[in-house]
Amino acid sequence: MDDIGKSRIRLSHWNDHNLEHLRGYAEVAAALDKHGLGQAAQAIREGMGLIEAANAKFRRALDLMPAVGDHTSESSQEGGGDHTHHHHHHEH
C-alpha cells in the first residue's frame, strides 16, 4: 500500500477514534454537571469543540485526497501491503 492509501486509513481511524472519545468526554462533562462542577464540565465541552474541529479538518483532508487506486506513485510498489495498527488499552 502506498503512502496515500496508508494516510487515508490513518485519517479515517483517527476520526473514528476521536468520535469514540467524544462520547466519553460528554459522559464525564454530564457527571461533573451533576456534581455542581459546571465550569469544569464547560472546559471539557470547549475541548470537545476543538476535537470536533480537528475531525472536520481530517475529513477535509480525506476529501482532498485521491481515492485508493486513483493515483500512481513510485511508493505504491514499496512496502507491500502491510498495515500497522495499534491497540489502545485505556478506558473510553
PDB file of N, CA, C and O in Angstrom:
ATOM      1  N   MET A   1       0.849  -1.177   0.000  1.00  0.00           N
ATOM      2  CA  MET A   1       0.000   0.000   0.000  1.00  0.00           C
ATOM      3  C   MET A   1       0.892   1.236   0.000  1.00  0.00           C
ATOM      4  O   MET A   1       1.911   1.264   0.689  1.00  0.00           O
ATOM      5  N   ASP A   2       0.522   2.243  -0.755  1.00  0.00           N
ATOM      6  CA  ASP A   2       1.335   3.450  -0.861  1.00  0.00           C
ATOM      7  C   ASP A   2       1.033   4.432   0.275  1.00  0.00           C
ATOM      8  O   ASP A   2       0.141   4.210   1.094  1.00  0.00           O
ATOM      9  N   ASP A   3       1.791   5.504   0.296  1.00  0.00           N
ATOM     10  CA  ASP A   3       1.655   6.494   1.365  1.00  0.00           C
ATOM     11  C   ASP A   3       0.264   7.127   1.415  1.00  0.00           C
ATOM     12  O   ASP A   3      -0.255   7.405   2.497  1.00  0.00           O
ATOM     13  N   ILE A   4      -0.332   7.352   0.259  1.00  0.00           N
ATOM     14  CA  ILE A   4      -1.659   7.977   0.239  1.00  0.00           C
ATOM     15  C   ILE A   4      -2.693   7.018   0.817  1.00  0.00           C
ATOM     16  O   ILE A   4      -3.542   7.425   1.611  1.00  0.00           O
ATOM     17  N   GLY A   5      -2.627   5.767   0.432  1.00  0.00           N
ATOM     18  CA  GLY A   5      -3.554   4.777   0.980  1.00  0.00           C
ATOM     19  C   GLY A   5      -3.400   4.641   2.486  1.00  0.00           C
ATOM     20  O   GLY A   5      -4.387   4.591   3.219  1.00  0.00           O
ATOM     21  N   LYS A   6      -2.150   4.582   2.941  1.00  0.00           N
ATOM     22  CA  LYS A   6      -1.898   4.498   4.379  1.00  0.00           C
ATOM     23  C   LYS A   6      -2.413   5.741   5.094  1.00  0.00           C
ATOM     24  O   LYS A   6      -2.982   5.650   6.182  1.00  0.00           O
ATOM     25  N   SER A   7      -2.212   6.897   4.479  1.00  0.00           N
ATOM     26  CA  SER A   7      -2.677   8.147   5.087  1.00  0.00           C
ATOM     27  C   SER A   7      -4.195   8.169   5.196  1.00  0.00           C
ATOM     28  O   SER A   7      -4.741   8.625   6.200  1.00  0.00           O
ATOM     29  N   ARG A   8      -4.875   7.678   4.170  1.00  0.00           N
ATOM     30  CA  ARG A   8      -6.348   7.618   4.216  1.00  0.00           C
ATOM     31  C   ARG A   8      -6.805   6.735   5.376  1.00  0.00           C
ATOM     32  O   ARG A   8      -7.730   7.091   6.106  1.00  0.00           O
ATOM     33  N   ILE A   9      -6.163   5.596   5.542  1.00  0.00           N
ATOM     34  CA  ILE A   9      -6.528   4.688   6.633  1.00  0.00           C
ATOM     35  C   ILE A   9      -6.303   5.358   7.981  1.00  0.00           C
ATOM     36  O   ILE A   9      -7.157   5.299   8.865  1.00  0.00           O
ATOM     37  N   ARG A  10      -5.162   5.986   8.128  1.00  0.00           N
ATOM     38  CA  ARG A  10      -4.842   6.616   9.413  1.00  0.00           C
ATOM     39  C   ARG A  10      -5.811   7.752   9.730  1.00  0.00           C
ATOM     40  O   ARG A  10      -6.302   7.846  10.855  1.00  0.00           O
ATOM     41  N   LEU A  11      -6.091   8.613   8.754  1.00  0.00           N
ATOM     42  CA  LEU A  11      -7.014   9.728   8.995  1.00  0.00           C
ATOM     43  C   LEU A  11      -8.408   9.226   9.351  1.00  0.00           C
ATOM     44  O   LEU A  11      -9.058   9.765  10.247  1.00  0.00           O
ATOM     45  N   SER A  12      -8.860   8.203   8.653  1.00  0.00           N
ATOM     46  CA  SER A  12     -10.174   7.630   8.955  1.00  0.00           C
ATOM     47  C   SER A  12     -10.186   7.048  10.363  1.00  0.00           C
ATOM     48  O   SER A  12     -11.151   7.229  11.106  1.00  0.00           O
ATOM     49  N   HIS A  13      -9.116   6.352  10.727  1.00  0.00           N
ATOM     50  CA  HIS A  13      -9.021   5.776  12.068  1.00  0.00           C
ATOM     51  C   HIS A  13      -9.033   6.867  13.131  1.00  0.00           C
ATOM     52  O   HIS A  13      -9.752   6.757  14.124  1.00  0.00           O
ATOM     53  N   TRP A  14      -8.244   7.917  12.931  1.00  0.00           N
ATOM     54  CA  TRP A  14      -8.191   8.992  13.923  1.00  0.00           C
ATOM     55  C   TRP A  14      -9.549   9.655  14.079  1.00  0.00           C
ATOM     56  O   TRP A  14      -9.968   9.956  15.197  1.00  0.00           O
ATOM     57  N   ASN A  15     -10.238   9.883  12.976  1.00  0.00           N
ATOM     58  CA  ASN A  15     -11.564  10.485  13.034  1.00  0.00           C
ATOM     59  C   ASN A  15     -12.512   9.596  13.849  1.00  0.00           C
ATOM     60  O   ASN A  15     -13.199  10.077  14.749  1.00  0.00           O
ATOM     61  N   ASP A  16     -12.542   8.316  13.531  1.00  0.00           N
ATOM     62  CA  ASP A  16     -13.424   7.384  14.237  1.00  0.00           C
ATOM     63  C   ASP A  16     -13.046   7.280  15.717  1.00  0.00           C
ATOM     64  O   ASP A  16     -13.916   7.262  16.588  1.00  0.00           O
ATOM     65  N   HIS A  17     -11.757   7.214  15.987  1.00  0.00           N
ATOM     66  CA  HIS A  17     -11.305   7.088  17.370  1.00  0.00           C
ATOM     67  C   HIS A  17     -11.670   8.345  18.174  1.00  0.00           C
ATOM     68  O   HIS A  17     -12.088   8.256  19.329  1.00  0.00           O
ATOM     69  N   ASN A  18     -11.506   9.501  17.548  1.00  0.00           N
ATOM     70  CA  ASN A  18     -11.890  10.740  18.226  1.00  0.00           C
ATOM     71  C   ASN A  18     -13.381  10.755  18.545  1.00  0.00           C
ATOM     72  O   ASN A  18     -13.782  11.256  19.595  1.00  0.00           O
ATOM     73  N   LEU A  19     -14.204  10.213  17.654  1.00  0.00           N
ATOM     74  CA  LEU A  19     -15.645  10.159  17.914  1.00  0.00           C
ATOM     75  C   LEU A  19     -15.936   9.292  19.137  1.00  0.00           C
ATOM     76  O   LEU A  19     -16.811   9.619  19.939  1.00  0.00           O
ATOM     77  N   GLU A  20     -15.204   8.190  19.279  1.00  0.00           N
ATOM     78  CA  GLU A  20     -15.365   7.346  20.469  1.00  0.00           C
ATOM     79  C   GLU A  20     -15.030   8.141  21.728  1.00  0.00           C
ATOM     80  O   GLU A  20     -15.767   8.096  22.713  1.00  0.00           O
ATOM     81  N   HIS A  21     -13.930   8.857  21.689  1.00  0.00           N
ATOM     82  CA  HIS A  21     -13.526   9.643  22.853  1.00  0.00           C
ATOM     83  C   HIS A  21     -14.530  10.754  23.153  1.00  0.00           C
ATOM     84  O   HIS A  21     -14.793  11.049  24.319  1.00  0.00           O
ATOM     85  N   LEU A  22     -15.084  11.363  22.132  1.00  0.00           N
ATOM     86  CA  LEU A  22     -16.057  12.440  22.358  1.00  0.00           C
ATOM     87  C   LEU A  22     -17.243  11.952  23.179  1.00  0.00           C
ATOM     88  O   LEU A  22     -17.751  12.680  24.031  1.00  0.00           O
ATOM     89  N   ARG A  23     -17.684  10.730  22.928  1.00  0.00           N
ATOM     90  CA  ARG A  23     -18.793  10.185  23.720  1.00  0.00           C
ATOM     91  C   ARG A  23     -18.399  10.087  25.195  1.00  0.00           C
ATOM     92  O   ARG A  23     -19.191  10.413  26.080  1.00  0.00           O
ATOM     93  N   GLY A  24     -17.184   9.640  25.448  1.00  0.00           N
ATOM     94  CA  GLY A  24     -16.701   9.548  26.823  1.00  0.00           C
ATOM     95  C   GLY A  24     -16.571  10.914  27.473  1.00  0.00           C
ATOM     96  O   GLY A  24     -16.923  11.083  28.641  1.00  0.00           O
ATOM     97  N   TYR A  25     -16.069  11.887  26.730  1.00  0.00           N
ATOM     98  CA  TYR A  25     -15.924  13.230  27.278  1.00  0.00           C
ATOM     99  C   TYR A  25     -17.290  13.803  27.651  1.00  0.00           C
ATOM    100  O   TYR A  25     -17.432  14.458  28.683  1.00  0.00           O
ATOM    101  N   ALA A  26     -18.286  13.555  26.816  1.00  0.00           N
ATOM    102  CA  ALA A  26     -19.632  14.053  27.103  1.00  0.00           C
ATOM    103  C   ALA A  26     -20.178  13.428  28.387  1.00  0.00           C
ATOM    104  O   ALA A  26     -20.845  14.097  29.176  1.00  0.00           O
ATOM    105  N   GLU A  27     -19.891  12.147  28.586  1.00  0.00           N
ATOM    106  CA  GLU A  27     -20.336  11.479  29.820  1.00  0.00           C
ATOM    107  C   GLU A  27     -19.669  12.099  31.048  1.00  0.00           C
ATOM    108  O   GLU A  27     -20.320  12.319  32.069  1.00  0.00           O
ATOM    109  N   VAL A  28     -18.375  12.378  30.946  1.00  0.00           N
ATOM    110  CA  VAL A  28     -17.659  12.989  32.065  1.00  0.00           C
ATOM    111  C   VAL A  28     -18.216  14.392  32.331  1.00  0.00           C
ATOM    112  O   VAL A  28     -18.436  14.754  33.486  1.00  0.00           O
ATOM    113  N   ALA A  29     -18.443  15.173  31.293  1.00  0.00           N
ATOM    114  CA  ALA A  29     -18.983  16.520  31.473  1.00  0.00           C
ATOM    115  C   ALA A  29     -20.351  16.465  32.151  1.00  0.00           C
ATOM    116  O   ALA A  29     -20.635  17.272  33.035  1.00  0.00           O
ATOM    117  N   ALA A  30     -21.196  15.525  31.745  1.00  0.00           N
ATOM    118  CA  ALA A  30     -22.521  15.390  32.367  1.00  0.00           C
ATOM    119  C   ALA A  30     -22.390  15.015  33.839  1.00  0.00           C
ATOM    120  O   ALA A  30     -23.126  15.531  34.680  1.00  0.00           O
ATOM    121  N   ALA A  31     -21.453  14.117  34.155  1.00  0.00           N
ATOM    122  CA  ALA A  31     -21.247  13.718  35.547  1.00  0.00           C
ATOM    123  C   ALA A  31     -20.771  14.908  36.377  1.00  0.00           C
ATOM    124  O   ALA A  31     -21.222  15.100  37.506  1.00  0.00           O
ATOM    125  N   LEU A  32     -19.868  15.701  35.823  1.00  0.00           N
ATOM    126  CA  LEU A  32     -19.385  16.873  36.549  1.00  0.00           C
ATOM    127  C   LEU A  32     -20.505  17.883  36.768  1.00  0.00           C
ATOM    128  O   LEU A  32     -20.612  18.469  37.845  1.00  0.00           O
ATOM    129  N   ASP A  33     -21.342  18.090  35.746  1.00  0.00           N
ATOM    130  CA  ASP A  33     -22.507  18.968  35.905  1.00  0.00           C
ATOM    131  C   ASP A  33     -23.376  18.503  37.057  1.00  0.00           C
ATOM    132  O   ASP A  33     -23.830  19.307  37.871  1.00  0.00           O
ATOM    133  N   LYS A  34     -23.602  17.215  37.119  1.00  0.00           N
ATOM    134  CA  LYS A  34     -24.458  16.621  38.147  1.00  0.00           C
ATOM    135  C   LYS A  34     -23.909  16.893  39.556  1.00  0.00           C
ATOM    136  O   LYS A  34     -24.671  16.972  40.520  1.00  0.00           O
ATOM    137  N   HIS A  35     -22.605  17.034  39.662  1.00  0.00           N
ATOM    138  CA  HIS A  35     -21.967  17.273  40.954  1.00  0.00           C
ATOM    139  C   HIS A  35     -21.641  18.747  41.173  1.00  0.00           C
ATOM    140  O   HIS A  35     -20.827  19.085  42.033  1.00  0.00           O
ATOM    141  N   GLY A  36     -22.270  19.615  40.401  1.00  0.00           N
ATOM    142  CA  GLY A  36     -22.102  21.047  40.598  1.00  0.00           C
ATOM    143  C   GLY A  36     -20.790  21.612  40.086  1.00  0.00           C
ATOM    144  O   GLY A  36     -20.382  22.696  40.502  1.00  0.00           O
ATOM    145  N   LEU A  37     -20.132  20.909  39.204  1.00  0.00           N
ATOM    146  CA  LEU A  37     -18.852  21.366  38.664  1.00  0.00           C
ATOM    147  C   LEU A  37     -19.019  21.831  37.218  1.00  0.00           C
ATOM    148  O   LEU A  37     -18.362  21.343  36.298  1.00  0.00           O
ATOM    149  N   GLY A  38     -19.921  22.790  37.061  1.00  0.00           N
ATOM    150  CA  GLY A  38     -20.265  23.278  35.730  1.00  0.00           C
ATOM    151  C   GLY A  38     -19.113  23.895  34.972  1.00  0.00           C
ATOM    152  O   GLY A  38     -19.021  23.743  33.754  1.00  0.00           O
ATOM    153  N   GLN A  39     -18.219  24.598  35.678  1.00  0.00           N
ATOM    154  CA  GLN A  39     -17.090  25.216  34.969  1.00  0.00           C
ATOM    155  C   GLN A  39     -16.149  24.146  34.420  1.00  0.00           C
ATOM    156  O   GLN A  39     -15.639  24.277  33.308  1.00  0.00           O
ATOM    157  N   ALA A  40     -15.924  23.108  35.184  1.00  0.00           N
ATOM    158  CA  ALA A  40     -15.084  22.015  34.696  1.00  0.00           C
ATOM    159  C   ALA A  40     -15.760  21.333  33.512  1.00  0.00           C
ATOM    160  O   ALA A  40     -15.106  21.011  32.519  1.00  0.00           O
ATOM    161  N   ALA A  41     -17.065  21.114  33.616  1.00  0.00           N
ATOM    162  CA  ALA A  41     -17.813  20.497  32.522  1.00  0.00           C
ATOM    163  C   ALA A  41     -17.739  21.368  31.274  1.00  0.00           C
ATOM    164  O   ALA A  41     -17.598  20.857  30.163  1.00  0.00           O
ATOM    165  N   GLN A  42     -17.834  22.672  31.457  1.00  0.00           N
ATOM    166  CA  GLN A  42     -17.764  23.588  30.320  1.00  0.00           C
ATOM    167  C   GLN A  42     -16.383  23.536  29.666  1.00  0.00           C
ATOM    168  O   GLN A  42     -16.277  23.582  28.441  1.00  0.00           O
ATOM    169  N   ALA A  43     -15.327  23.440  30.472  1.00  0.00           N
ATOM    170  CA  ALA A  43     -13.981  23.343  29.913  1.00  0.00           C
ATOM    171  C   ALA A  43     -13.850  22.084  29.057  1.00  0.00           C
ATOM    172  O   ALA A  43     -13.240  22.113  27.988  1.00  0.00           O
ATOM    173  N   ILE A  44     -14.423  20.985  29.533  1.00  0.00           N
ATOM    174  CA  ILE A  44     -14.398  19.740  28.746  1.00  0.00           C
ATOM    175  C   ILE A  44     -15.149  19.937  27.441  1.00  0.00           C
ATOM    176  O   ILE A  44     -14.678  19.519  26.384  1.00  0.00           O
ATOM    177  N   ARG A  45     -16.304  20.566  27.507  1.00  0.00           N
ATOM    178  CA  ARG A  45     -17.097  20.789  26.287  1.00  0.00           C
ATOM    179  C   ARG A  45     -16.360  21.694  25.294  1.00  0.00           C
ATOM    180  O   ARG A  45     -16.462  21.507  24.081  1.00  0.00           O
ATOM    181  N   GLU A  46     -15.626  22.663  25.811  1.00  0.00           N
ATOM    182  CA  GLU A  46     -14.832  23.517  24.919  1.00  0.00           C
ATOM    183  C   GLU A  46     -13.732  22.682  24.247  1.00  0.00           C
ATOM    184  O   GLU A  46     -13.466  22.843  23.056  1.00  0.00           O
ATOM    185  N   GLY A  47     -13.108  21.806  25.006  1.00  0.00           N
ATOM    186  CA  GLY A  47     -12.118  20.907  24.426  1.00  0.00           C
ATOM    187  C   GLY A  47     -12.733  20.001  23.378  1.00  0.00           C
ATOM    188  O   GLY A  47     -12.117  19.713  22.352  1.00  0.00           O
ATOM    189  N   MET A  48     -13.951  19.554  23.643  1.00  0.00           N
ATOM    190  CA  MET A  48     -14.656  18.719  22.675  1.00  0.00           C
ATOM    191  C   MET A  48     -14.835  19.458  21.354  1.00  0.00           C
ATOM    192  O   MET A  48     -14.724  18.864  20.281  1.00  0.00           O
ATOM    193  N   GLY A  49     -15.111  20.750  21.439  1.00  0.00           N
ATOM    194  CA  GLY A  49     -15.266  21.555  20.230  1.00  0.00           C
ATOM    195  C   GLY A  49     -13.988  21.579  19.402  1.00  0.00           C
ATOM    196  O   GLY A  49     -14.031  21.565  18.172  1.00  0.00           O
ATOM    197  N   LEU A  50     -12.846  21.614  20.093  1.00  0.00           N
ATOM    198  CA  LEU A  50     -11.561  21.594  19.385  1.00  0.00           C
ATOM    199  C   LEU A  50     -11.352  20.255  18.680  1.00  0.00           C
ATOM    200  O   LEU A  50     -10.849  20.208  17.557  1.00  0.00           O
ATOM    201  N   ILE A  51     -11.736  19.182  19.339  1.00  0.00           N
ATOM    202  CA  ILE A  51     -11.603  17.852  18.731  1.00  0.00           C
ATOM    203  C   ILE A  51     -12.540  17.736  17.528  1.00  0.00           C
ATOM    204  O   ILE A  51     -12.162  17.182  16.496  1.00  0.00           O
ATOM    205  N   GLU A  52     -13.746  18.251  17.663  1.00  0.00           N
ATOM    206  CA  GLU A  52     -14.685  18.232  16.539  1.00  0.00           C
ATOM    207  C   GLU A  52     -14.137  19.044  15.370  1.00  0.00           C
ATOM    208  O   GLU A  52     -14.304  18.654  14.214  1.00  0.00           O
ATOM    209  N   ALA A  53     -13.479  20.178  15.663  1.00  0.00           N
ATOM    210  CA  ALA A  53     -12.871  20.985  14.598  1.00  0.00           C
ATOM    211  C   ALA A  53     -11.722  20.217  13.939  1.00  0.00           C
ATOM    212  O   ALA A  53     -11.566  20.265  12.719  1.00  0.00           O
ATOM    213  N   ALA A  54     -10.926  19.517  14.733  1.00  0.00           N
ATOM    214  CA  ALA A  54      -9.838  18.710  14.168  1.00  0.00           C
ATOM    215  C   ALA A  54     -10.411  17.628  13.265  1.00  0.00           C
ATOM    216  O   ALA A  54      -9.890  17.393  12.174  1.00  0.00           O
ATOM    217  N   ASN A  55     -11.475  16.968  13.703  1.00  0.00           N
ATOM    218  CA  ASN A  55     -12.090  15.929  12.869  1.00  0.00           C
ATOM    219  C   ASN A  55     -12.584  16.513  11.550  1.00  0.00           C
ATOM    220  O   ASN A  55     -12.472  15.869  10.506  1.00  0.00           O
ATOM    221  N   ALA A  56     -13.125  17.719  11.589  1.00  0.00           N
ATOM    222  CA  ALA A  56     -13.586  18.357  10.352  1.00  0.00           C
ATOM    223  C   ALA A  56     -12.404  18.562   9.405  1.00  0.00           C
ATOM    224  O   ALA A  56     -12.540  18.382   8.195  1.00  0.00           O
ATOM    225  N   LYS A  57     -11.254  18.936   9.948  1.00  0.00           N
ATOM    226  CA  LYS A  57     -10.056  19.107   9.118  1.00  0.00           C
ATOM    227  C   LYS A  57      -9.577  17.763   8.569  1.00  0.00           C
ATOM    228  O   LYS A  57      -9.153  17.682   7.416  1.00  0.00           O
ATOM    229  N   PHE A  58      -9.643  16.702   9.392  1.00  0.00           N
ATOM    230  CA  PHE A  58      -9.260  15.374   8.919  1.00  0.00           C
ATOM    231  C   PHE A  58     -10.166  14.944   7.770  1.00  0.00           C
ATOM    232  O   PHE A  58      -9.691  14.416   6.765  1.00  0.00           O
ATOM    233  N   ARG A  59     -11.488  15.174   7.920  1.00  0.00           N
ATOM    234  CA  ARG A  59     -12.423  14.801   6.851  1.00  0.00           C
ATOM    235  C   ARG A  59     -12.161  15.628   5.589  1.00  0.00           C
ATOM    236  O   ARG A  59     -12.270  15.118   4.474  1.00  0.00           O
ATOM    237  N   ARG A  60     -11.817  16.899   5.768  1.00  0.00           N
ATOM    238  CA  ARG A  60     -11.499  17.755   4.626  1.00  0.00           C
ATOM    239  C   ARG A  60     -10.263  17.223   3.895  1.00  0.00           C
ATOM    240  O   ARG A  60     -10.230  17.169   2.666  1.00  0.00           O
ATOM    241  N   ALA A  61      -9.258  16.836   4.666  1.00  0.00           N
ATOM    242  CA  ALA A  61      -8.048  16.270   4.054  1.00  0.00           C
ATOM    243  C   ALA A  61      -8.394  15.021   3.256  1.00  0.00           C
ATOM    244  O   ALA A  61      -7.895  14.832   2.147  1.00  0.00           O
ATOM    245  N   LEU A  62      -9.250  14.166   3.818  1.00  0.00           N
ATOM    246  CA  LEU A  62      -9.668  12.962   3.095  1.00  0.00           C
ATOM    247  C   LEU A  62     -10.375  13.321   1.794  1.00  0.00           C
ATOM    248  O   LEU A  62     -10.157  12.682   0.764  1.00  0.00           O
ATOM    249  N   ASP A  63     -11.226  14.349   1.845  1.00  0.00           N
ATOM    250  CA  ASP A  63     -11.940  14.777   0.645  1.00  0.00           C
ATOM    251  C   ASP A  63     -10.984  15.292  -0.435  1.00  0.00           C
ATOM    252  O   ASP A  63     -11.266  15.173  -1.628  1.00  0.00           O
ATOM    253  N   LEU A  64      -9.861  15.858  -0.014  1.00  0.00           N
ATOM    254  CA  LEU A  64      -8.901  16.432  -0.959  1.00  0.00           C
ATOM    255  C   LEU A  64      -7.920  15.404  -1.512  1.00  0.00           C
ATOM    256  O   LEU A  64      -7.160  15.703  -2.433  1.00  0.00           O
ATOM    257  N   MET A  65      -7.932  14.213  -0.964  1.00  0.00           N
ATOM    258  CA  MET A  65      -7.011  13.161  -1.404  1.00  0.00           C
ATOM    259  C   MET A  65      -7.683  12.280  -2.446  1.00  0.00           C
ATOM    260  O   MET A  65      -8.894  12.065  -2.399  1.00  0.00           O
ATOM    261  N   PRO A  66      -6.896  11.772  -3.382  1.00  0.00           N
ATOM    262  CA  PRO A  66      -7.494  10.852  -4.363  1.00  0.00           C
ATOM    263  C   PRO A  66      -7.939   9.562  -3.676  1.00  0.00           C
ATOM    264  O   PRO A  66      -7.352   9.130  -2.683  1.00  0.00           O
ATOM    265  N   ALA A  67      -8.969   8.972  -4.217  1.00  0.00           N
ATOM    266  CA  ALA A  67      -9.444   7.694  -3.698  1.00  0.00           C
ATOM    267  C   ALA A  67      -8.390   6.631  -3.955  1.00  0.00           C
ATOM    268  O   ALA A  67      -7.558   6.776  -4.851  1.00  0.00           O
ATOM    269  N   VAL A  68      -8.424   5.580  -3.180  1.00  0.00           N
ATOM    270  CA  VAL A  68      -7.469   4.491  -3.363  1.00  0.00           C
ATOM    271  C   VAL A  68      -7.581   3.966  -4.789  1.00  0.00           C
ATOM    272  O   VAL A  68      -8.675   3.676  -5.271  1.00  0.00           O
ATOM    273  N   GLY A  69      -6.449   3.850  -5.449  1.00  0.00           N
ATOM    274  CA  GLY A  69      -6.432   3.357  -6.822  1.00  0.00           C
ATOM    275  C   GLY A  69      -6.551   4.451  -7.866  1.00  0.00           C
ATOM    276  O   GLY A  69      -6.404   4.182  -9.058  1.00  0.00           O
ATOM    277  N   ASP A  70      -6.820   5.704  -7.432  1.00  0.00           N
ATOM    278  CA  ASP A  70      -6.964   6.810  -8.383  1.00  0.00           C
ATOM    279  C   ASP A  70      -5.663   7.566  -8.611  1.00  0.00           C
ATOM    280  O   ASP A  70      -5.677   8.650  -9.194  1.00  0.00           O
ATOM    281  N   HIS A  71      -4.555   7.022  -8.168  1.00  0.00           N
ATOM    282  CA  HIS A  71      -3.286   7.707  -8.326  1.00  0.00           C
ATOM    283  C   HIS A  71      -2.182   6.675  -8.538  1.00  0.00           C
ATOM    284  O   HIS A  71      -2.338   5.490  -8.244  1.00  0.00           O
ATOM    285  N   THR A  72      -1.083   7.162  -9.051  1.00  0.00           N
ATOM    286  CA  THR A  72       0.081   6.297  -9.194  1.00  0.00           C
ATOM    287  C   THR A  72       1.246   6.980  -8.512  1.00  0.00           C
ATOM    288  O   THR A  72       1.328   8.206  -8.451  1.00  0.00           O
ATOM    289  N   SER A  73       2.125   6.171  -8.013  1.00  0.00           N
ATOM    290  CA  SER A  73       3.267   6.703  -7.294  1.00  0.00           C
ATOM    291  C   SER A  73       4.336   5.638  -7.237  1.00  0.00           C
ATOM    292  O   SER A  73       4.043   4.443  -7.236  1.00  0.00           O
ATOM    293  N   GLU A  74       5.585   6.084  -7.188  1.00  0.00           N
ATOM    294  CA  GLU A  74       6.669   5.127  -7.045  1.00  0.00           C
ATOM    295  C   GLU A  74       6.525   4.361  -5.747  1.00  0.00           C
ATOM    296  O   GLU A  74       6.865   3.180  -5.677  1.00  0.00           O
ATOM    297  N   SER A  75       6.016   5.036  -4.702  1.00  0.00           N
ATOM    298  CA  SER A  75       5.926   4.379  -3.404  1.00  0.00           C
ATOM    299  C   SER A  75       4.850   3.307  -3.372  1.00  0.00           C
ATOM    300  O   SER A  75       4.804   2.511  -2.434  1.00  0.00           O
ATOM    301  N   SER A  76       3.971   3.269  -4.393  1.00  0.00           N
ATOM    302  CA  SER A  76       2.923   2.254  -4.383  1.00  0.00           C
ATOM    303  C   SER A  76       3.503   0.858  -4.537  1.00  0.00           C
ATOM    304  O   SER A  76       2.851  -0.132  -4.204  1.00  0.00           O
ATOM    305  N   GLN A  77       4.726   0.778  -5.040  1.00  0.00           N
ATOM    306  CA  GLN A  77       5.362  -0.517  -5.193  1.00  0.00           C
ATOM    307  C   GLN A  77       6.195  -0.888  -3.969  1.00  0.00           C
ATOM    308  O   GLN A  77       6.686  -2.011  -3.860  1.00  0.00           O
ATOM    309  N   GLU A  78       6.351   0.067  -3.045  1.00  0.00           N
ATOM    310  CA  GLU A  78       7.204  -0.152  -1.892  1.00  0.00           C
ATOM    311  C   GLU A  78       6.401  -0.643  -0.710  1.00  0.00           C
ATOM    312  O   GLU A  78       5.228  -0.299  -0.563  1.00  0.00           O
ATOM    313  N   GLY A  79       7.017  -1.432   0.123  1.00  0.00           N
ATOM    314  CA  GLY A  79       6.442  -1.762   1.411  1.00  0.00           C
ATOM    315  C   GLY A  79       5.379  -2.825   1.407  1.00  0.00           C
ATOM    316  O   GLY A  79       4.909  -3.206   2.480  1.00  0.00           O
ATOM    317  N   GLY A  80       4.980  -3.317   0.280  1.00  0.00           N
ATOM    318  CA  GLY A  80       3.962  -4.361   0.259  1.00  0.00           C
ATOM    319  C   GLY A  80       2.643  -3.870   0.805  1.00  0.00           C
ATOM    320  O   GLY A  80       2.346  -2.677   0.747  1.00  0.00           O
ATOM    321  N   GLY A  81       1.849  -4.782   1.336  1.00  0.00           N
ATOM    322  CA  GLY A  81       0.528  -4.435   1.812  1.00  0.00           C
ATOM    323  C   GLY A  81       0.401  -4.409   3.315  1.00  0.00           C
ATOM    324  O   GLY A  81      -0.695  -4.567   3.853  1.00  0.00           O
ATOM    325  N   ASP A  82       1.523  -4.209   4.005  1.00  0.00           N
ATOM    326  CA  ASP A  82       1.410  -4.260   5.456  1.00  0.00           C
ATOM    327  C   ASP A  82       0.681  -3.041   5.996  1.00  0.00           C
ATOM    328  O   ASP A  82       0.797  -1.940   5.457  1.00  0.00           O
ATOM    329  N   HIS A  83      -0.054  -3.250   7.043  1.00  0.00           N
ATOM    330  CA  HIS A  83      -0.778  -2.176   7.706  1.00  0.00           C
ATOM    331  C   HIS A  83      -0.547  -2.325   9.197  1.00  0.00           C
ATOM    332  O   HIS A  83      -1.015  -3.274   9.824  1.00  0.00           O
ATOM    333  N   THR A  84       0.175  -1.379   9.745  1.00  0.00           N
ATOM    334  CA  THR A  84       0.456  -1.430  11.164  1.00  0.00           C
ATOM    335  C   THR A  84      -0.690  -0.770  11.903  1.00  0.00           C
ATOM    336  O   THR A  84      -1.072   0.359  11.597  1.00  0.00           O
ATOM    337  N   HIS A  85      -1.233  -1.478  12.873  1.00  0.00           N
ATOM    338  CA  HIS A  85      -2.339  -0.951  13.657  1.00  0.00           C
ATOM    339  C   HIS A  85      -1.974  -1.043  15.120  1.00  0.00           C
ATOM    340  O   HIS A  85      -1.396  -2.032  15.571  1.00  0.00           O
ATOM    341  N   HIS A  86      -2.312  -0.019  15.844  1.00  0.00           N
ATOM    342  CA  HIS A  86      -2.034  -0.048  17.268  1.00  0.00           C
ATOM    343  C   HIS A  86      -3.339  -0.261  18.022  1.00  0.00           C
ATOM    344  O   HIS A  86      -4.421   0.042  17.518  1.00  0.00           O
ATOM    345  N   HIS A  87      -3.223  -0.771  19.202  1.00  0.00           N
ATOM    346  CA  HIS A  87      -4.389  -1.001  20.025  1.00  0.00           C
ATOM    347  C   HIS A  87      -4.315  -0.099  21.242  1.00  0.00           C
ATOM    348  O   HIS A  87      -3.246   0.105  21.817  1.00  0.00           O
ATOM    349  N   HIS A  88      -5.433   0.423  21.617  1.00  0.00           N
ATOM    350  CA  HIS A  88      -5.491   1.306  22.778  1.00  0.00           C
ATOM    351  C   HIS A  88      -5.952   0.513  23.985  1.00  0.00           C
ATOM    352  O   HIS A  88      -6.963  -0.187  23.935  1.00  0.00           O
ATOM    353  N   HIS A  89      -5.214   0.627  25.052  1.00  0.00           N
ATOM    354  CA  HIS A  89      -5.547  -0.075  26.270  1.00  0.00           C
ATOM    355  C   HIS A  89      -5.867   0.948  27.349  1.00  0.00           C
ATOM    356  O   HIS A  89      -5.163   1.071  28.352  1.00  0.00           O
ATOM    357  N   HIS A  90      -6.944   1.674  27.112  1.00  0.00           N
ATOM    358  CA  HIS A  90      -7.380   2.638  28.100  1.00  0.00           C
ATOM    359  C   HIS A  90      -8.897   2.729  28.072  1.00  0.00           C
ATOM    360  O   HIS A  90      -9.549   2.338  27.103  1.00  0.00           O
ATOM    361  N   GLU A  91      -9.430   3.248  29.148  1.00  0.00           N
ATOM    362  CA  GLU A  91     -10.889   3.348  29.254  1.00  0.00           C
ATOM    363  C   GLU A  91     -11.397   4.426  28.313  1.00  0.00           C
ATOM    364  O   GLU A  91     -10.831   5.515  28.227  1.00  0.00           O
ATOM    365  N   HIS A  92     -12.460   4.109  27.620  1.00  0.00           N
ATOM    366  CA  HIS A  92     -13.077   5.100  26.712  1.00  0.00           C
ATOM    367  C   HIS A  92     -14.195   5.735  27.416  1.00  0.00           C
ATOM    368  O   HIS A  92     -14.865   6.601  26.854  1.00  0.00           O
TER     369      HIS A  92
END
